Amino acid sequence: MLKSHLQQSTKSLIPWSTKPFIFSREILVFFPINILSNKNPRKNQKKNNFIVHYKAANSTKAVLSSTKKSMGVKVVVKVQKSVGGTNFGLSRGLDDLLGKSLLLWIVAAELDPKIGIEKPSIRIFANRGRDVDGETRYEANFVFPEDFGDIGAILVENEHKEMYVKNIVIDGSPHGKINITCNSWVHTKFEKRIFFTNKSYIPSQTPSGVKRLRERELVTLRGDGFGERKKYERIYDYDVYNDIGDPDGNDNGKRPLLGGKQLPYPRRCRTGRSRSKKDPLSELKSNFVYVPRDEEFSEVKSSTFSGYPFYSVLRAIVPALETVVSNSDLEFPQFLSIDSLFNVGIDVSRQGNKKNGMFDVVPRLIKAISDTQKSVSLFETPQLLQRDKFSWLGDVEFARQTLSGFNPFSIRLVTEWPFKSKLSPEVYGHPESAMTKELIELEIGGSMTVEEAVQQKKLFILDYHDLLLPYVNKVNELKRTVLYGSRTLFFLTHEGTLRPLAIELTRPPIDNKPQWKQAYFPSTWNATGAWLWKLAKAHVLAHDSGYHQLVSHWLRTHCATEPYIIATNRQLSAMHPINRLLHPHLRHTMKINSFAREVLINANGIVETSFSLGKYAMEFSSAAYDLEWRFDQEALPQNLISRGLAVEDPNEPYGLKLTIQDYPFANDGLVLWDTLKQWVTNYVSHYYPQTILIESDKEIQAWWSEIKNVGHGDKKNEPWWPELKTPNDLIGIITTMIWVTSGHHAVVNFGQYIYAGYFPNRPTIVRTKMPTEDPTNEEWESFLNKPEEALLKCLPSQLQARQIIAVTDVLSNHPPDEEYIGEIIEPCWAEDPVINAAFEVFSGKLKELEGIIDARNVDSKLMNRNGAGVIPYELLKPFSEPGVTGKGVPYSISI
């Protein structure tokens, strides 16, 4: 009986659908919420010690007071102004004058101690005030009853056009100034938005007055899993990748569904769009791709934030480039033609009517495209070309970039000899490698045997052989792209650098042709061998570029992180401390991912048209997820150990001894990892001083369970998933997520233009087979007579090259409003003295890392980051100025 009474009472205290005001042309009447359903409100007023105030329509005074002791309080709601300078239409302006703008409910943190139910909320209209620094302020004064207690939350109803609410400040209460950080879109009339104060609580410590609101908000965010999502909704749910293809729009647009037993994959955010007519498993393409409303960017950010330049390039600049080249397959006639792509000093503002649009968004990207569309585009000169125009030709830079480039995640220690394929010999041919013991010992120079080199940890490999081989024959059927399985072997010199020893390329049997494989070697004194080596390197670099973009970058950062975002919003309340710790690391990623699915990784998008794997690119990404992705090995120390690049050693800094001492990515990365882990340790320990708090936290347990069993459900039965029973377990899980979204992503993303902007250094596609693979006499003679022409023909076409230059430029770019890790404290962190102090330590250590990296880059003994023409390794420097700088670690994956 008591339970039934409680439910009935609390429902009337904070109504969700009944209009909470009476409005006439002359009078506004405001009642306590719990008397709306009472037939005799004045009798009820006396019982509850409230006086009803009748105010003129243009009044901004208090609308609710009490006969008990009280005090005047002011509330200010800060709203981001729209790009047009206003959030209002005509009706909004009239309502502002009449006092009908934002309706607020101020909710007490605790239940009424006498009757055990929620206290009546204080209801007020906030009217439009002045504009300050790009914000419109809504203000209201109200009377704060003495017995109201702490404020726990504010409910907001917006009567008209949606607005982006930044924060709410309540000043003058008995409990001091109260800040409520919102940073959220508030739609019109469809829902009453709940915003909690900046104080964080685990579920068991939630103030009694807002427990119901905490649970209700999570229910809202989860949705019901049905219907097509609308732009204004904030629902987080899961779906498979069934929107990559476009079967209705293109005969070559059908793509398989990613996610499930056949092609395992992480889950994405559900959009609920209609299904394709030609392929019922695929979603129908549309001009709108849903992401929860708070994953969108504010209007003001939209013109400068990284996602919009990205979108502008892929939607506008890339198609424009197609008009520059009449033949999409046309190669560059000479290397001087490639050099002519890069130029500086042309003022975009003088180029006709290009001042509003894509050129404003990314002014450094393309310096000019003529009005007649007959001249070539001119790009900024990449740093690699500025420092050493010919470094890309040499083996020194080829090897150095495996440790210091933007894909340092693939190099592995050789632990077994000889190499042997694990694939079926019946399908793929003989498993033995073409790299024989005799050939490799000849390249080593007789100083040691292969077995001794393996034992002494001298041999390292880029191994894409078995991963690529199942796709070779399928890809080679596509137009103007050639694929092999590949192995590239390196030797660790006494100087701590790598020296390439051999490249093996393999093609499986096909059409009555036997398996083809060959090993290539650096040939200093053999002209033919030297050119074959250059061509073999081009193939390997294309393999590495594809793996980098599809696995190291897209899969392991963007794609794997989306389930974390969905689960965090579905299972962790906005007032949960772990939600607030993760929030800056998860914002903007879902929107960027939706852009990528539209125009980057989609059928016939940039990746398919300009990378070697073509239409099989996303299938390859799924295969890599199935065979290689493990959450526990996404942590930097475990990743290094799994690749044989480090072993545990308690006597070494950070508990690891590196196999290659001068490994810039690992050297700098371990400092950042340790800094992140210490910050997370301090944070988690503050909220979970006892193990029982982890085990009893229903939200955190549901969050981790959903990530494993739903978000990454195709791997839910794997034994390597960490348990979540202790604070240390949580520290490891959170540090891994934060590392992936910050340090890992920065490494694989912001160096792309520096190294791949000059595409011969990092070709994304190779369009011709090796001259030694079943050549005709004519083909062989052509290679011998014009080897440079053979190299130019194998590199990306003129159109592909321009597209890759444009896209890598934007991907590598920091916008002016970039949010760098540890630079600015989150408001909810700042309000807790313990967390505030921990953040100061965290931020200070990041500044120290800047100095450490600078010192390492001028150390002449560290040849993988210092030397003539060598680009210093700065990809893990935490802070950066705007632009393509090759440094800077943002909080999140925001591009």
C-alpha positions, 0 to 999 in steps of 0.5 A: 500500500505504501509503495503504491502511494509513493509511486502516485505521489512522485509522479505528480511532483515532476510531470512529464507530459502535462503542460505546467502553466496557465497562460492568458494575455494578462496574467501568468499563474504558477502553482507548485507541481503537486497541486495541478491535479487538485480541484481546490488549489488554494486549500492545498496552498495553505497545507503546503505553506506555499503562496501562489503569485499572480504576476504581470506577463512581463514580470521577471520576479520570483514566481514561487515563494514560501511562508517559511524563511527563504532567500532570493536566488538567481539562475542563468542559462547560457545558450550558444548563439546560432551561426545566424546570430539568433536562436529565435523566430518571430514567435520566439521573440514574442514569447521572450517579451511575454516571459515564455522562453525556457521553463525550468524545474529546480529539483531538490537533491534529497527526499522530504525527510518527513514523508519520504517523497520528492519535494515539490520542485521550484518552477520558473520561466527564464527570460532572454537577457543579454548576449555575451561572448557569443552566448545568449543568456536566459535569466530568472530570479526565484525564492529559495525556501530554507527547507529545500536543501541541496539542488540535485538537478534542473529540468528544462523545457524549451518552447520553440526552436532547439537550442544548444545549452552550454551550462546553467549557473545558480547563484545565491543559494544557501549552498553557494554557487551551483554549476550545471554543465550541459553542453547539450541540444534541447529540442522543442517541447518533445521532452523535458531535459534532465541536467544534474549538478556537476557533483558525481555519484556512483549509484549507491551514493545517489541523493535520494531525491534524484534517484528516479531521475537518474534511472529515467534518463538512462531509460530515455537514452536506451530507447526501444530499439524500433523505428527510424531515428529522428534528428532530434532524438538522443537514443543510443542503440546497436546495429551491424554495419549494413550501410556501407553498400549502396545496392539500389544506387549502383550496380557495383554497390552491394557490400556484405553485412559486417557483424555476425558469425560470417564477418565479425565486426564491432557494432555501430549506432543504430539508425533504423533506416528503411531497407534496400529494395535490391538487398533487404540486409542493407539499409537504404541510403539517404541524405541524413545519417542519424547520430544521437543529437548530442553527438552532433556539433554545435552550429558555431563549431560546425564551421571550424570543427574538424569534422566539417572540413573533413566532410567538405573535402570528401563531398566537395573537393574530391569530386572537383578533382575529377574535373582536373584529370580527364582520364582517371587511369592516367599516370604521371609522365615523370617525377617532375610532374608529381613535384609540380603538385606542391606549391605555396604562396597562392592566395585563395582569397584572390581566386574568383568567387571561392570565398564562401565554401570549402576554401574558407573551411580548409584554406591551406588544403588546396591553394587554387583550382582555376575557374576554367578547371583546366589547371592542376590543384596545388598542395602544401609541400609535405615536411618529408619533401621539405627536409629531404627530397630524395629520402623516400628512395633510400632504404634508411627512410623505408626502415626508419618509418616502420619505427617512427612513421604513422604506422608503428604498430605492425613491426614484429620480432621474428621468433621462429625460423623458417617462415611457413604459411599457416594457410591451406596448401591445397588452396594457396600453394606451398607454405614454405617461404622464398626467403631461404636460410642461405639467401638471408645469411648472405644478406646479413654478411656472414656475421651470424647464422639466421638461428643466431640472429633469431636468438639474439633478437636481431630479426624483425618483420612486416608480415602481411602474407597470410592476412592478404593472401586470401584476397589476392586473386579476388583483388587482382580481378579488379581494374588497375590494382594488383595485390600480393601476400608479402613479408619484409625482413629487417636486421637490427644494426649495432647502431639501433636502426633497422636495415631491410634484408629481403621482401617476399611477394606471393600470388596463390595458384589461379586459372591453371597457373601455379603459385608464384612467389619471389624474394627480392633484395637490396641490390647496390651493385646490380641495376636490374635488381635495384629497380626490382627492389624499388618496385617490391618496396612500392608493393609492400608500402601499399600493403602497409598503407592499407593495413594502417588505414583499415586496421591500425586507424579505422578498426582499432580506434574509430570502429572499436571505440563506437561501442564504448560510446554507446554503452557509456550513454546507455548504462552510465548515468550522466552523473556517474564519475566514470561517464564524466571521466570518459566523456571528453575522450568519447565526444565527436567520434560517433559523428566522425564515424558517420561521415566515414561510412558515408564517403570514406569507407563506403562502396566506391568511396575513397578507400575503395577507389584509392587503396589496393584492396578495392571493394574488399577493403572492409571485408579485410578489416573484418578479417583483421578484427577476427584474427588480431583484435583483442581488447587486452592487447590494445593497452600499449604495454601488452601490445608491445609485448605481444609483438615481441618489442618488449618484455616485462622487467621490473628494473626498467622504467615503466616495467618494460625492457624494449627490444629496440631501444631507439623505438620512438613510438614506444619510448614516448608512448610509454611515458604518455601511457604511464601519465594516463594510468596515474591520472586514471588511478587517482580518479578511480581510487577517489570514487572507489576506495573499496573493492565492494563499491565496484562489485555493487555498482550496477551501472558499471557492471552493466556497462562492461557487460554490454561492451563485451556481449553486445558492442563487441558481441562477436568476441563475447566468448573470448577468454582474454576479456579482463574481469571487472571486480576490483578498482585495478581492473577498472583502472586498466580498462579505462586507461586502455580506452583513453590511450586508444582514443588519444595517444594511439589515434594521434600516432596513426592520424596526425602524421599522415600528410607529413609522410603520405602527402608525397605519395611515392613515399607511401603509395596506397595502391599499386596498379601493375604486377612485378616485371618478374611475374610471368612476363612476356618478352615485350613486358620485360624489354619495356622494364629494362629500357624504361624502369622509371616509367615502370615505377610511375605506372605502378604508383597511384594515378593522377586522380588517385594521388590528388584524392589521397593528398587532399584527404590525408591533408584534412585528416592530419589537420588540427582545427583552431578549437582542438581540445588537447589532452590535459590542457583544460580541465572539465568543469565537473572535475574542477569542482572536486578538490581531490580530482582538481589536484590530480588533474593539475599533476596530470597536466604538469606531467604532460607538459614535462613530456613535451620537454622529454620529446624535445630533448630526445629529438636533438640526441644524435645517438637516437638515429631513428628520430635525429639525423640529416634530413630526418623528421623529428618524432613529435606525434606524441607531443601533447600540444600543438598549434592549429594546422598540419603540425605532426604533433598534438594529442587531442582528448578524442577521435575527432577527425 
